[in-house]
């Protein structure tokens, strides 16, 4: 017996009986055990991870999740919808490079520790690591090379491009992130990409074979995203409402949106439009301050984070929804959840012209020239002043979600991917 075999049998002997089914490997395949690790957000509030976890659990998988604690998610351990959730403490929400080192280092420590707890109790056969950061290959590689587990990289963000978008440059830290990304792809047995651009990166930059990369978009879950009665109070006695929903951070381009609002008031003399910005984030105070300094307090409402009932009431009331994401390599290649949620609500969209934004929305959006806030503002006016066109675009977007992009369609792709992954672990005779 090899030392690896001895270590595997010795450790797994301490696991619970259900985590080590007896008999041949085809019987074992009937109990598919999966550990998902995510550092970005706690579950169930990470929408993509929770959709993945519930889809797999509802189809017979034994799912465990390791994630950070957060607001309204403070329990160290709990079971929701049959999913066993293990949460760890986090020191801070990073904003600078030193802060990221502290955050990611602490997260990696707790993720490694909690993975041992799951290994010895519920057990797992596959680890799915969700980035950022791209450090979880250290945990995945430990179980892959020592115990023969499969390691799956769920590629949420392209970290080198995300760093460049946040800090506006490359340098040593960027090169470290690019190195960690390469390591992650090298260790991964399979990768799940959120769109075709990410799949291309996995193949070209990560060196993965095309048949080991599965595209599973973050489609809106129509059990959650639904239209509600409009509430005209959000318009504050103005004729129109334009809505933004999402994170308030530098790469989201809220400063560009405020420039467009200023253009509409000062250059086009339009005082009949109310804007509402829903969400929070690291740059929220700066954006609120910019709005105040520009004299936009009366036409821009900041709500902070709100419950779904408020969110979908605002979207139901809006005439137009906007995505002012700053044109960067990161945003050009990334699929934004807010775009597909706007479409699910049947709302026309204005955004800057970028690859994946266009691939998602197609004819549901108007595309402004990159970084041209005047053109962005004019596109908003084009829709507000032509309600028939806006209605056609909104209807197109909703139909596209219902027929192509909704999570119910992506869930089938996820289940097919995991069927392939587990068959590679336990091939049928």
C-alpha positions in Angstrom: 0.0 0.0 0.0 1.4 3.4 -0.9 1.8 6.2 1.7 -1.0 8.2 0.0 -3.4 5.2 0.3 -2.5 4.7 3.9 -3.1 8.4 4.7 -6.4 8.4 2.9 -7.8 5.3 4.6 -6.5 6.4 8.0 -8.1 9.9 7.8 -11.4 8.8 6.2 -11.8 6.0 8.8 -12.7 8.8 11.2 -15.4 10.2 8.9 -19.1 9.6 9.6 -20.5 6.4 8.2 -22.6 8.3 5.6 -19.5 10.0 4.2 -17.9 6.7 3.2 -20.5 4.4 1.5 -19.7 0.7 1.4 -19.6 -1.5 -1.7 -18.4 -0.8 -5.2 -17.6 2.7 -6.5 -20.8 2.8 -8.6 -22.8 2.6 -5.4 -20.7 5.3 -3.9 -21.5 7.5 -6.9 -25.1 7.6 -5.7 -24.0 9.7 -2.7 -22.4 12.7 -4.3 -20.7 14.8 -1.7 -19.6 18.4 -2.6 -17.9 21.1 -0.6 -18.2 24.7 -1.9 -15.9 27.4 -0.6 -16.6 31.1 -1.1 -14.9 34.1 0.4 -16.6 37.0 -1.3 -20.0 36.9 0.4 -21.8 34.8 3.0 -24.5 32.4 1.9 -27.4 32.5 1.3 -26.7 36.1 0.2 -24.2 35.2 -2.6 -26.9 34.7 -5.3 -24.8 32.6 -7.7 -23.4 30.3 -5.0 -26.7 29.8 -3.3 -28.4 29.0 -6.6 -25.7 26.4 -7.4 -25.9 24.9 -3.9 -29.7 24.6 -3.8 -29.9 23.2 -7.4 -27.4 20.5 -6.5 -29.0 19.7 -3.1 -32.4 19.5 -4.6 -31.0 16.9 -7.1 -29.6 14.5 -4.5 -26.1 16.0 -3.8 -24.9 16.3 -0.2 -23.7 19.9 -0.2 -21.6 21.7 2.4 -20.6 25.4 2.1 -17.8 27.3 3.8 -18.2 31.1 3.7 -17.6 34.2 5.8 -19.9 35.6 8.4 -21.8 38.8 7.5 -24.9 40.9 8.3 -27.8 38.6 9.0 -25.5 35.6 8.6 -23.7 35.3 11.9 -24.2 31.7 12.9 -21.0 29.6 12.8 -23.0 26.6 11.6 -26.5 26.1 10.4 -28.5 24.0 7.9 -30.7 25.8 5.4 -32.7 23.8 2.8 -30.6 20.7 3.5 -27.3 22.6 2.9 -24.8 22.6 5.7 -23.2 26.0 6.1 -20.0 26.6 8.0 -19.1 30.3 8.5 -15.9 31.9 9.7 -14.9 35.2 11.2 -13.4 37.9 9.0 -11.2 40.8 10.3 -12.3 43.5 7.9 -13.7 44.5 4.5 -10.5 45.3 2.6 -10.0 48.5 0.7 -6.2 48.7 0.1 -3.5 46.2 -0.8 -2.5 45.7 2.8 -6.1 45.2 3.7 -6.5 42.5 1.0 -3.5 40.6 2.3 -5.0 40.5 5.8 -8.5 39.6 4.6 -7.4 36.9 2.2 -4.8 35.4 4.7 -7.4 35.2 7.5 -10.0 33.7 5.1 -7.6 31.1 3.8 -6.7 30.0 7.4 -10.3 29.6 8.4 -11.3 27.9 5.1 -8.5 25.3 5.5 -9.5 24.7 9.1 -13.2 24.3 8.4 -12.5 22.1 5.4 -10.9 19.6 7.8 -14.0 19.7 10.0 -16.2 19.0 6.9 -13.8 16.2 5.8 -14.0 14.4 9.2 -17.8 14.8 9.6 -19.8 14.9 6.4 -17.0 14.2 4.0 -16.7 15.4 0.4 -15.5 14.0 -3.0 -15.3 17.3 -4.9 -14.3 20.8 -3.8 -15.7 23.8 -5.7 -13.7 27.0 -5.1 -15.3 30.3 -5.9 -13.1 33.3 -6.4 -12.0 36.0 -5.6 -9.4 35.5 -4.3 -7.4 32.9 -6.3 -5.8 31.3 -3.3 -8.1 28.4 -2.8 -6.1 26.1 -5.0 -3.9 25.6 -1.9 -6.9 23.9 -0.1 -8.1 22.2 -3.3 -4.6 20.9 -4.1 -4.2 19.4 -0.6 -7.2 17.2 -1.0 -6.7 16.5 -4.7 -3.1 15.3 -4.5 -3.3 13.6 -1.1 -6.8 12.1 -1.2 -7.7 12.0 -4.8 -10.6 14.5 -4.6 -11.7 16.6 -7.6 -11.0 20.3 -7.6 -13.4 22.6 -9.5 -12.7 26.3 -10.0 -15.9 28.3 -10.2 -14.5 31.4 -12.0 -16.5 34.4 -10.8 -14.0 37.2 -11.4 -10.8 37.7 -13.5 -8.7 38.8 -10.6 -5.8 40.5 -12.5 -8.3 42.6 -14.4 -10.2 43.3 -11.2 -7.1 44.6 -9.5 -6.3 46.8 -12.5 -9.9 48.2 -12.5 -9.7 49.0 -8.7 -6.2 50.6 -8.7 -5.7 51.7 -12.3 -2.3 50.1 -12.8 -0.5 46.8 -12.9 2.9 46.2 -11.1 4.1 43.6 -8.6 0.7 42.9 -7.0 -0.9 42.4 -10.4 1.8 39.9 -11.4 1.2 38.0 -8.1 -2.5 37.8 -8.9 -1.7 36.6 -12.4 0.5 33.9 -11.0 -2.1 32.8 -8.5 -4.7 32.6 -11.3 -2.3 30.3 -13.3 -1.8 28.1 -10.3 -5.5 27.8 -9.8 -6.1 26.7 -13.3 -3.2 24.3 -13.2 -4.5 22.6 -10.1 -8.2 22.6 -11.2 -9.6 19.4 -12.8 -12.5 21.4 -14.2 -13.5 25.0 -14.4 -17.0 26.6 -14.4 -17.0 29.8 -16.4 -19.7 32.5 -16.1 -19.6 33.3 -19.9 -17.7 32.6 -23.1 -15.1 35.3 -22.4 -14.2 33.6 -19.1 -14.1 30.2 -20.9 -11.7 31.7 -23.4 -9.4 32.9 -20.6 -9.5 29.5 -18.9 -8.3 27.9 -22.2 -5.8 30.5 -23.4 -4.5 31.9 -20.2 -5.1 28.9 -17.9 -4.1 26.2 -20.2 -7.3 24.1 -19.6 -8.7 21.8 -22.2 -12.0 23.0 -23.7 -13.9 19.9 -22.7 -13.0 20.6 -19.0 -14.5 24.1 -19.0 -18.3 24.4 -18.6 -20.2 27.7 -19.1 -22.9 28.3 -16.5 -24.2 31.9 -16.5 -25.6 33.6 -13.4 -29.1 33.7 -14.7 -31.8 35.4 -12.6 -33.9 33.1 -10.5 -37.5 33.9 -11.4 -38.7 32.5 -8.1 -36.9 35.5 -6.6 -37.0 38.2 -9.3 -40.5 39.3 -9.9 -42.5 42.4 -10.8 -44.5 44.2 -8.1 -47.0 47.1 -8.1 -45.3 50.4 -8.9 -44.9 53.0 -6.2 -45.0 56.5 -7.6 -43.6 57.9 -4.4 -40.1 57.0 -5.6 -40.5 59.5 -8.4 -40.8 62.4 -6.0 -43.4 64.1 -8.1 -41.3 63.9 -11.2 -42.4 62.3 -14.5 -39.8 59.7 -14.9 -37.7 57.3 -12.8 -34.3 55.9 -13.8 -32.8 53.1 -11.5 -29.4 51.6 -10.8 -29.0 48.5 -8.7 -25.7 47.1 -7.7 -22.4 47.6 -5.8 -21.1 51.2 -5.3 -17.4 50.9 -6.1 -15.0 52.5 -8.5 -15.3 50.0 -11.3 -19.1 50.3 -11.3 -18.9 53.9 -12.7 -21.4 55.7 -10.4 -19.3 58.9 -10.9 -19.9 58.5 -14.6 -23.7 58.2 -14.0 -23.6 61.4 -11.9 -21.9 63.2 -14.7 -24.7 62.1 -17.0 -27.3 63.4 -14.5 -25.5 66.7 -14.4 -25.5 66.8 -18.2 -29.3 66.2 -18.3 -30.0 69.1 -15.9 -27.5 71.6 -17.1 -27.2 70.9 -20.9 -30.7 69.5 -21.6 -32.6 71.4 -18.9 -34.4 68.2 -17.8 -35.7 68.4 -14.3 -38.4 65.8 -14.8 -36.2 62.8 -14.1 -35.6 61.2 -10.7 -32.7 58.8 -10.2 -32.5 56.1 -7.6 -29.3 54.3 -6.7 -29.9 51.0 -4.8 -27.0 49.3 -3.1 -23.9 49.8 -1.0 -20.2 49.3 -1.3 -16.7 50.6 -0.4 -17.1 53.9 -2.4 -20.6 54.7 -1.3 -19.7 57.7 0.9 -17.5 59.2 -1.9 -20.3 58.9 -4.4 -22.9 60.4 -2.1 -20.4 63.3 -1.4 -19.9 63.8 -5.2 -23.7 64.0 -5.7 -24.0 66.6 -2.9 -21.2 68.7 -4.3 -22.7 68.6 -7.7 -26.1 69.8 -6.3 -27.9 66.6 -7.2 -29.3 65.8 -3.8 -32.9 66.5 -4.9 -32.8 64.3 -8.0 -30.7 61.4 -6.9 -31.9 59.1 -4.1 -29.5 56.7 -2.4 -31.2 53.9 -0.6 -28.3 51.7 0.6 -28.9 48.0 0.7 -32.6 47.2 0.8 -34.8 44.0 1.1 -36.0 42.4 -2.1 -39.5 43.8 -1.7 -38.2 47.3 -1.8 -35.7 46.5 -4.6 -38.3 45.0 -6.9 -40.8 47.8 -6.2 -38.2 50.3 -7.3 -37.4 48.3 -10.5 -41.1 47.9 -11.2 -41.6 51.7 -10.9 -38.6 52.6 -13.1 -38.9 53.6 -16.7 -35.3 52.9 -17.6 -32.5 51.0 -15.8 -28.8 51.9 -16.2 -25.5 50.1 -16.0 -22.8 52.7 -15.9 -20.0 50.2 -15.4 -16.7 51.8 -16.3 -15.3 50.4 -19.5 -12.3 48.3 -18.4 -10.9 44.9 -19.4 -12.6 43.4 -16.3 -16.1 44.8 -17.1 -15.7 44.1 -20.8 -15.4 40.4 -20.2 -17.7 40.0 -17.2 -21.5 39.3 -17.1 -23.3 41.6 -14.7 -26.2 40.1 -12.7 -27.9 43.5 -12.6 -28.3 43.4 -16.4 -30.2 40.2 -16.4 -32.3 41.3 -13.4 -33.3 44.4 -15.3 -34.2 42.3 -18.3 -36.2 39.9 -16.1 -38.2 42.9 -14.9 -38.9 43.9 -18.5 -37.0 47.2 -18.3 -35.0 48.8 -21.2 -31.3 49.4 -20.4 -28.7 52.0 -21.1 -25.0 50.9 -20.7 -21.6 51.5 -22.2 -20.8 49.3 -25.2 -18.8 46.3 -23.9 -18.5 42.7 -25.1 -20.4 40.7 -22.4 -22.9 43.5 -21.7 -24.0 43.3 -25.3 -23.9 39.5 -25.4 -26.3 39.4 -22.5 -28.7 42.2 -23.4 -28.6 42.3 -27.2 -31.6 44.4 -28.3 -32.8 45.1 -24.7 -30.2 47.9 -24.3 -28.9 51.0 -25.9 -25.1 51.2 -26.0 -23.4 54.5 -25.3 -19.9 55.2 -26.5 -17.3 54.2 -23.9 -16.8 56.8 -21.2 -19.0 59.3 -23.1 -21.3 60.5 -20.3 -23.1 62.9 -22.6 -23.9 60.1 -25.0 -25.0 58.0 -22.0 -27.4 60.8 -21.0 -28.8 61.1 -24.5 -29.5 57.4 -24.6 -31.5 57.7 -21.4 -33.5 60.6 -23.0 -34.1 58.5 -26.2 -35.9 55.9 -24.2 -37.8 58.2 -21.9 -39.0 60.3 -24.8 -40.0 57.2 -26.9 -42.0 55.0 -24.5 -43.1 52.6 -27.3 -39.5 51.9 -28.1 -38.7 51.4 -24.5 -41.6 49.0 -24.1 -40.4 46.9 -27.1 -36.9 46.7 -25.7 -38.2 45.8 -22.2 -40.4 43.0 -23.7 -37.5 41.7 -25.7 -35.3 41.5 -22.6 -37.9 39.7 -20.6 -38.6 37.1 -23.3 -34.8 36.5 -23.6 -34.6 35.8 -19.9 -37.6 33.6 -19.8 -36.5 31.5 -22.8 -32.7 31.6 -22.6 -31.0 33.2 -19.6 -33.1 32.3 -16.5 -31.5 30.2 -13.9 -33.8 27.3 -14.7 -32.0 27.0 -18.0 -28.5 27.4 -16.5 -29.3 24.9 -13.7 -29.5 22.2 -16.3 -26.0 23.1 -17.5 -24.7 23.0 -13.9 -26.2 19.6 -13.3 -24.8 18.2 -16.6 -21.4 19.6 -15.6 -21.4 17.9 -12.2 -22.6 14.7 -13.7 -19.5 14.7 -15.9 -17.3 15.6 -13.0 -18.5 12.8 -10.7 -18.5 10.2 -13.6 -14.8 11.1 -14.0 -14.3 10.4 -10.3 -16.3 7.1 -10.3 -16.5 5.9 -13.9 -19.2 3.3 -14.6 -17.8 -0.2 -15.4 
